[in-house]
Amino acid sequence: MRKHLCIHGHFYQPPREDPWLGAILPEGSAAPSLNWNQRITGESYAPMARARRLDGSGRITALLNCYEWMSFNAGPTLLSWMSGADPDTVRLMREADAASIRRLGKGNAMAQVYHHQILPLASELDKELEVAWAVDDFTARFGRAPEGMWLAETAVDTASLEALARHGVRFTVLAPGQVKAVAALDHPEWKPVDASSLDIRQPYLVKLPSGRSVSVFFYDGPLSQAVAFEGLLADGENFWRRLSGACCPGLLALATDGETYGHHFKFGEMALAFVLDQARQERDGVALTNFAAYLEANPPTMQARLHEPSAWSCAHGVERWRSDCGCTTGEHPGWHQRWRGPLRQALQGVKDAADAHFFQRGAECFKDPRSALTAYGKVLAGLSTQDGYAKAHFRAGLSAAQQATAWRLLSMQQWGLASLASCAWFFDEVSRIEPVNALTFALRSMELARRTGGPDMEPGLLPILRQAESNLPEYGNAEVVWRTMVAPRRESEASLTAQALLTLHLEERFPEPERSACVSWPGVGVEVAAQSPSSGTVRISWALESGADEARWEWRRPSGGEDPLLRPISVEAASGPEDFLPAVLPVNKRQALADAWALHASEKAWECVLARMGQGAHLVAELQQAQTTLTLAPLWAGMWQQLAWAYLWGLDLSPKQGELLRVFLAQASGSGWERDGLMERVRRRALQEICTGLPDWEALCRMVLRVRELGLPENWWKVQNVLWEGSLHAGAGRAFAQLIGFA
């Protein structure tokens, strides 16, 4: 039997979207990135699709798509965001899976339960939805049904495996400590095992009460731990030797979080690429494979009994997600997690009430409420249009109002499921962003229940949250968290109108009287019509719903000053009149407005100064005897970015003019943020030049040399990617490519 290696990456981020806007709002802790999805994608997920292979002098010899050579799962809540924010990396994931099918006969990609719920704690309905929706999402993204599925935190029990088997999932991956006994398939004499005595080199079959079965692989715990937490990625050769030394006939499997490579360990993706490159060359007799291909060639000859419920990250089964079991991240020694139990009770209570309402009210809307809810995953995945879904699942003759109710019931269930994602309980404090987001999703689900004739769940929720004690005195308990951090996020016609009006105002595209303009988020669109500069109407349309909410607005002047956040807005909607002051918007929504203004204002200021600099840069005088800087240098310094830009892209100056300009630009140098901002503009311009089809390679080379004269922070990652993909690094762009890092 040959030595096989399978390195698995678990790529997941929790649902972070505002459940009204459908957009991820600014997360201050991720700054200068907009949010944690953007930051980790930039540090890990995208670099892994184009990991650099370097020669002995540190120059690029190749770019390796790691996804093509490793097993991976990517969660639907991450991929749904990446499809809009970084479609190029999603494309490379798909291409990698297709390439692995051509090479091995089976794809590298695995599915993942939809919202990363701890399935043993999920209701029977939620188990079904998490698996069914995950299968639909995977099928839409990768063009094939999944053979394997990653369980959140590898949390497992018999009922969860039954849900996988019902949907055609053949295998999953677990930690070695989750098995308690094994036996041969043909001689079922059970032998107790633990993590140290289990033979992890082969798959095992778990037979289920239904008569179905699921195969299970076990990853190498100590090696995976060394990669994730012990710095094994610091040296690619050492990493390889550890893996090669551990390989023996059969399968050696590793499993770690995807953000290990780059986010947790800078340049970790390069160490991974080195190892994958060694294995694809079959160094030391080690061959790369994936779980599906290995299972096809090596069907289980052994069966296993599991500890259940169990998970890799909790020594107490699945107590980490419902009790103060002592399992924490260790961030704050001495902090308790007594809040976990009440939080679980509160959120599960909301979901149970939403379920009851769905089936009661849904009986009026759907032919079969259960099958309609299960099939809703196809709408979320784009496998079914709303019209097609409605024809298949809505009762005949529904009025427009009843159709709107049906769509809201489905959305209610979607956000109820999102509220139970595992991250809310993983860390050590109830006021962290993860529990706050979970409660926000529950708030949205509760609101949709009320809008469809369901009960008001809040009076029953708050006493339970009061029992969830915070470790921070300023909060006391989760009821305070709810009132101060969650409830203010609730949207209304007035708050949505306010955000639309402010966005149009800050971006200087407020409609003229008798005109309209739109502000759109992924989850909702607001069309603003102006009858005068301070009054008009709005039409609010929700994604994956039918119908629209309409209202009238009046934007009044503040009593003093022109701060737009202090301009009261009166809105008359079907729900009644409301006066709204934008200043009371929660901090993340005010930050989103600030970002909208900054993007527009910075571009406007840049273009204004740049247009003037076309004249001003040529007026720089010649260097005179003993001169050390420009006259009126403080004024020129305010235009440093634009002056530097003009120099980088080809000012034709006399030698003494150029010398004086270089002296000043290097002396003034700009702040760190100014330099980063300028370099980002330079990269964008370089990409535009290259993609024209007829780039001026000489001008690009001159620009790089001048960037170095000014000591700007070079980062040519995206430019290098385009050169490699178009093979320009070895053709007409060879000189430029060598300047920016290619061998």
N, C-alpha and C positions, 0 to 999 in steps of 0.2 A: 504494500500500500504506500502511495506517495505521501510526501509531507505537503499539507495544504495550509494556507494562511487566509483568514478573512478578517479584515479590519472594518468594524461597523461604526458609523457616526449617527448619533441621534440628534437631529436638527429640529429644534422646537423653541418657539417663544409663545407665551400665553396670549390669549386675546387681550388686546390693549385698546381697541377702538372705543371711542365714545359711542354708546349704543343708540343715541339719537342721530348724531352726525355721521356715524360710520367711518370716521377718520381717527387716526391716532393723533392725539393732541400733544403739544410739547411736554416733554418730561425733563425737568430741570436737572436731575441727577445724571442725565445722559449728555449734557452740554459738553462741547459745542454742537454735537449732533442734535437733531430735533427730538429723537426718541431712542429708546434702547434697541428697537428693531433695526433702525438705520445704523446705529453705532456698531452693533454686533455683526450685521451683514457686511459692513465695510471692513471690519477687522478680521472676520472669519469666513463667512459663507461665500462671499465673492472671491476673496483670495484663493480659497480652496479650488475654485473652478479654473484658476490660472496660476497655479503655484510655480514659483521660479526654481529652475534647476541651474546651478551655478558651476563655473569651472574653478580651478584652483586659485585664480586671481579675483574671484568674486563677480565675474561677469556672466550674463545670462546666456545659457546655451539652449534652453528649451523652456516652454511653458507646459505644465502638465495639468490636465483636468483630473483632479483626484477622484471625483465622483465616478469616473469611468473605471477606476481600479479598486474601489472600495464598496462595501455594502453601506446603504444609508436609508434612513427614513426622514421625511420632512413633514412636519405637522401641517394640517390644513389651515390652522389659524395663522401660521407663519407664511405659507405659500400664497394664501389669498392676499396678504399685504405685499409680498415680494413681486407678485405678478404685475402689480401697478408700479411699485417703487424701484424694482430691479429686475425687469423682465429678462435681461440678458443672462443673468445667473440662472434663472429658472429654465431658460432655453438650454443652457449648457448642462443642467441636471437631466433634462429630458434626453438630450443627445447622448449623454453618458450612459443612461439606462439602455437606450437603443444600441449603442456600441457594445455594451456588455452582453446583450442578447445575441448579437452577431458572433461574439467571441466565445461565449460559454453556453449559449442556448437558453439561458435564463437571465433575467434582469437583476441589476444591483439594487434597484429601488424597492423598498418595502412601504406599506401603508402604516398609518398610526391612528389610534383612536382619535376621533374628531376633536374634542375639546380637552384632551389630556385628563379626563376624569379617572379617578381611582376606581376601576370597574368593580372590584369586589364590594365597594360601598354604594354602588349605583343601583337604582331600582331595576327591575327586570325590563321595564320600558326603556329606561335610559341606556342600559347595556345595548339593547337592540339599536337604538338611534345612533349611539356613538360609533358602533361598528358599521351599520348600514350607510350612514352618511360618509364615513371614512372611505368605504369601498367606492362610493360614487365619486368622491373628490379625487381619489387616486386614479380611477378609470378616466376621468376627464383630463387630468394633467398628463398622464403617461400613456394613454391610448391602449391600455390593457388592464385586465383585472389583476388585483394584487394576489400574490401567492403567500406572502408573509405579512404580518402586522405586528408593530411594536406596541406593547401595552404600557401605559403611563406608569413610570417608576417600576416597570416590570411587575406591577401588582396583578396577582392572578388568583383565581379560584375556579372550581369546576364550571359554575354558571357562566363565567366570562369566556372560558374556552368553548363552551357550547355555543355562545353567540358568535365566536369566530368561525366555528365549524359550519354553522347554519348558512353563513355567507361565503362559503367556499375557501376560507383562509386555511392554508395547509400547515403553516408553522408559525412559531413565535420564538423569541429569544429571552432567556431568563438568567438570573445570577445562580452560580453553583450552590449557594446556600439555600435555595428554594426547593430542593429535592430532598425527600426523606428515605426513599427506598427505590431500588431498581430490580428488574428481573428480566431474564431472557424471554422473548416472545413465545418460543416453543417450549420452554421449561419455566413456567411462572412460579419460581421459588424466590420469594422476595428477600432482598438483602439490604439491611439498613446502610445508608451512606450519608456523608456530610460533605461540606465544601472541599475538604482536603482529600477525601477518598473517592470522590466521584470521578469517573473517566469522562472528561469533557471533550474527548476527541471524536465523538460520534453523536448523532441525533438519537433522541428517544421518542417513543410513542406514548402519548397519554390517551388511554381509552376512556370514553365518556359514557355516562348512563344511557344516552340516546342511541348508542350503537355507533356514533361517529367517533372520530379521533383527530387529534392534532399532534403534529411532531414538535418537539422542543429541542432547541440548541442551548447550550450553556457556555457563556463566555469565561475567559480566564480572569478570575477576580484580581489576584495580585498584580498581574501585568497591566490590566486595565486601570487599576488604582495607581500604578507607577506612572502611567501616561497622564492621567488626569490630575494627580496631586503631588507627584514626587519628582518632577523636573526631568523625566526621561526624554522630553522633547528638546532638551538643550543641545543635544549632539546627535545628528542623524546616524552616524556610524555606530555609536553606542546603542542607539535605539534598535538598529538592525541586528546587532550582535545579540541583544537580549531576546529579540523575537526569534532569530535563527536558532539560538541555543535552546529555546523552549519548544521549537517545532520537532515533532516526531511523526511517524506514520499516523495518518488521520488528519483531523482538522484542529488547528489552533485559532480560536476566535477571540477578538478583543472588542469591547464596546465602551465608548465614551461619548459624552456630549460633544456636539459639533463645535461649540464655541471654545473647546479646549485648544483647538488649533488656530491660534492667532489672537483671540480675545483674552484668554487666560494666560497663554504663553506666546509672546510676540515671536513671529516667524515660525510658530509651531507647524503651520501648513507646509513650510519648506522641509522641515524634518520628516513630516509625513510623506511628502513627495519623494524624498530621497529613499525612504523605505519601500514605497510602492514601486519605485523604479528598479530597486534591487530585486524585488520579488517578481516583477514582470519579466525580468531577465533570467529568472529562476536561479539566482545566486544561491549557493549552498544547497541546491536541490529543493528549494521551497517554491511552490507554485501558488499563485493567487487564484481565489475562487470567490463565489458568494454562497449564501446559505441555500438558495433555491437550486443552484446547479449541483451543490454537494449532495443535497437531499435526493435529487433525481438519480445521481450515480450511486448513492449509498443509502438505500432505504433502511429505516431503523430495524435493527435486530433485537433491540432491547426496549423495554417499556419502563415508565417511571411513575412513581406516586409523589405528589408535591405536598409541601407544607402549604396549607391554605386556611385563610388568606395569607399571602406573604408578598413582600416587595423587596427590592434590592436595598432601599435606603432606610428601612426601618427594621430593627432587630425584634420588634414586637408584633410582627404581622403587618397590619395597616393602621396601627394605632396613631401613627404620626399625623394622620389626617382626620382624627376625631377625638384625641385625648392628649393629656399632658404626659406622654410616655417617656420623656427624657431625651428623645432624638431631636437634636437641633443642629443648626449650622455652626454653632460655637461662636457666633459673632458677639454675643453679650452673655458671658458666663453669669449664672445666677438668675437670669430671667426665667420666668415660668411661661408655660403655654396652656394655662388653664382655660384660656379663651377659645381653644380649638373646639371643645365639645359644644358649647353654646353656639359658636359660629356655624358648625355643621348642622346643629338642630334648626337654627334659624333659616339657613339657606335651603336645606332639604325641605323644611316646612313650606317655604314659598313655592318650591318646585312641585311638591305634592298637591298643594292647593291649585296651582296652575294646571296640573294634569287633570284634576277632577273637573275644573271649569272647562278645559279643552274638550273632554269627552262629552260633557253635558251640552255645552253650546255647540260643539262641533257636529253633534248629531243632526242639527238643523242645516248645516252647511255642506257636509261631506257625505259621499256615498258610504264610505267606510272610514271613520276618523283615524283608526290605527294605521291602515295601509296608506292613507293620505299623508300622515305625519312621517311615516318611514320614507315615503317617496319624495318628501320635500328636499331631501339631500340632493336629489337630481337637479332641482331648481337652483339651490345654492352653488352647485358645481357647474352649472351651465349646460348640463346634459338635457335639460328640458326647458322649454320656454314657459313663461307664465300662462300664455294662452293654451299651450298644449297640456300643461299640468291641470289647468282649470277644467278643460274638456274631459280629462280622464278622471278627475277626483271630485269636482264640485257637483252638488245636486243640480238637476235640471231646473231652470226657471228661477234661479236666485236673483233677487233684486240687486241693484248696484250697492245698496247699503249692506246687504247680506254678503256680497262678495268681498266688500271691504272688511267686514267682520272676519271672514274666513282667513284672509291674508294676515290680519292682525293676530289671530289666534296662532298661526304658524310662527310669526315673529316672536310672539310671547314665549313659545316653547324654545325657540333658538336661543334667546337671551337667558332663559331659565337654565338651559344646559350649560351655557358659558359660565354662569355664576358658580358652577361646581367644579371648575378646572382645579387641578391639584395644587397649583402654586399658592392659593390662598392660605393653605395650612403648612406649607413647607418651611417657612422661616419662623422667626421668633417673636413677632409683634403684630397685634391686630390692626395697628394704625399704618402699617406698611402699605405700599402702593398695591400689592397683590390682593389683600383682603378688601381694600377700598374699591378696587376695580370689580371684584366679585360682588360686593354689595351694590355697586352701581348697576351691574347687569341685572341683579335681582330687582332693583328699583324700576328699571325699564320693563321687566316682565310683569311686575305688579301693576304698573300704569296701563299696559296693554290689556291686562285682565279687566281692569275697571272700565276701560274704553269699550270693551266687548260685553259689558253687562255682568262682569264678575264681582266678587266681594272686594272690599277694601282690606287688604292684608296687613297694613301698617300697624294698626292697634294691637294685633297679636304678635307682631314681629318685635316691637321695641322692648317689651319686658324680657324677652329671651336675650336680646343683644345687651341688655343691662347686666346680665350675668357674665358676659365675656369681659373679664378684667384685663385692662391694658397694663403694660409694664411702665407706662409713662404717666406721671401724675397729672399732666395737663389734659389728658384724655379721660382717665379714670376707667371708662368701659366703652364697649362698642356702640352703645346708644349715643354717646357724645360724638364718636367718630361718624356715626350716621348723620347726626344733625349738623355737624360742622364741615364734614368733608364729602359726604355722599349726597344728601338731600339738595344742597345748592347746585348740584350738577343737573337736576331735573329741568328738562326743557318744556317750554310752552309756546303757543303762537307768538306771544310777546317777546320771549327771549330769542327765539329764532329770527323774528323780524328785526330785533335790535342788532343781532350779529350780522345779518345781511346788510342793513342800512350802514352800519359802521364799516364793514368791509368795502362796500362801494364808495363810501366817503374817503376812507384811507387810501384806496387805490385810485382815487380821482376818476371814477367812472360812474358817479351818481347820475341817474337818468334825468334828462330834461323833462319838463312838464309834458304830459301826454305821450311819454315814452316809457319803456320798461328795460330792466336789466336783470340778469340772473346771477345768483351766488349758489354754487353747487358744492356739496360734499358727497362722498360716496353713498351716504345713507339717506340724504334728503336734499331737495333743491328748493330754493326760495326765489320766486319771480317777483320782483319789486316793480310796481307801476306807480309813477308819480303823476299826481294831478296838479301839484304845486311843488315848490322846493321843500315843503315841510309836511306834505300829506299825500296820501295815496292808498293803494291796496296791495295786498300780497296774496300769492297763491303758493301753498306749501305742498309739495308732492314727495311722497315717501317711496324709497326704493323697495321693490318686491311687495308693493301694496297697490291697491287700486283707488281711484278717486283722489281728492285733494282737499286740504283745509284752506278756507279763504277768510281774510280778515281785512279790516281797514286800519290804517296807522296814521298817527300824527306825531311829528318830531318837533318838540318844543325847544325853544332857546333856553339855556340855563340862566339862572338869576345873575350870574357873574362869570366872566371868562368865556373861553371858547373850547374848553376841554370836552371832546365829544363823548367821553364816558359819563359826563355829568348832564347830558341832554336827556331829559325824561321823554319816554316814548309811550304814547297811549295807543292801545290796540283793542279793537272791538272784534271779537270772534264768536263763533257759535257757542264756545264754552263760557262766554261772558266778557265784560270789559276788564282790562288790566292795565295799570300804569307800571312801567318797568324802567328802572335806572340801570344802564349797562354796567356801571361801576360795581354792581353786586354780582356780576358774573364770576364764576369760580376762577381761580388763578390760572389754570391751564387754558381756559377759553380767552381770558384777557391776554395771555401770552401769545396765543394764536393770532389775535388781532394785531398785537405789536409786531409779530413776525411778518404779517401781511403788509403792514406799513413799511417795515424795514426793507423788505424785498423791493417794493415799488420805489421808495424814496432813494435807496442806494443806487438803483439803476438810473433813475432820473438825474441824480447828482453826478454820477459817473459820466453819462453821456454829455451833460452840460459842460463839465470841466474839460472833458476830452476834446470836444469841438473847439474850445478856446485854445487848448494846448497845441492844436495843429499849427497855430500861429506862434504862440508863446515860446515853444521849445526852440524854434529857429532863431529867436531873438537872444538866446543865451550868448553872452559876450565871450571873448577869448580870454584865456588865462593870462593874467598880467604878473609882473614881477612881485614875488612874495605874497601873492594872493592865496588865501586858504579856503575860501568859500564864495558863494554867490553874494553879490550885494542884495540886500533885502531878503536874506536867506529865510527868515521866519515865515515870510509870505509864500515863497516858493515851496517851503516844506509842507504847507497845507495842501499843495497839489502834487505831493511826492509820487503817489501811485500813478497818476496820469502822465507825469513827466517821465517816470521810469518806463512806463508802457511805450511812450513814443520812442525812447532810446532803444528799447529791446527790439522793436519791430522796424528798425531801419532808418533812423534819422541820418541824413547825409550832412555831416558837419565837418568843418575844417579840423585839423589835428588839435589846435589849441582850444577850439570850442568843445570838441569831444573830451579833451582832458579835463577841462573845468567842469563839464557836466558830470563826468565820472567821479570826480573828487566830491562834488556836492551830493550826488545820489548815494555814494557809499557813506559819506559823513552823516547825512540826514537819516538814511537807512529805513525809516518808518518803524512803526511799532510792530510787534510780533503778529498781531491780527492784520495789520495793513499788508505785511509781507505775505502772509498766508492767503489773504484775499486776492492780492495781485497775482500770486502764483496760480491760484485756481482759474483766474481769467486767462492767464497765459496758456494753461493746459487746454482750456476750452478752445482758444484760438488755434492752437497747434492741431487739435483734433479736426477742427473745421478745415484747416489747410490740407491735412492729409486726406480727408474724405472727399475733397473736390475732384479727385482723379488726376489732377495735374499740379501737385504741390510744388512750391518753390523750395527745393531741398536746400539750396544755398542760403536762403533767408532763414530757414529753420535752424540750420547749423549756426549761423551768426547769432540768432536769438539765444541758443543754448550757451554759447560762449559769453554773451553779455549777461545772462542770468547768473553765471558763475562770477563774473566781475563784480556784480552787486551782492553776491553771497545770498541769493534768495533760497528758500527751503525747497530744494528740488524733490519732486515726486512725480515721476513720469509713468506711473502704473497704468493708467488708462491708455496713454499714448503707446506704451510698449505693447499692450494687448492688441491694439489695432494693427500695429506693424507686424506682429506675429501672425495674426489671423489672415492678413492679406499677403503674407510672405514678402512684405516690403523690406524687412530687415536684411534680407539676402539679395535684394534687387536694387532698384534705383535709390532706395532710402538707406543703403548700407552705411554711408558715412554718418548720417544723422542717427541711425540706430546704434552705431558704436559709441557716439557721443553720449547717448542716454542709457548706456549700460549693457548693450549686447556684445557678446564675444565676436 
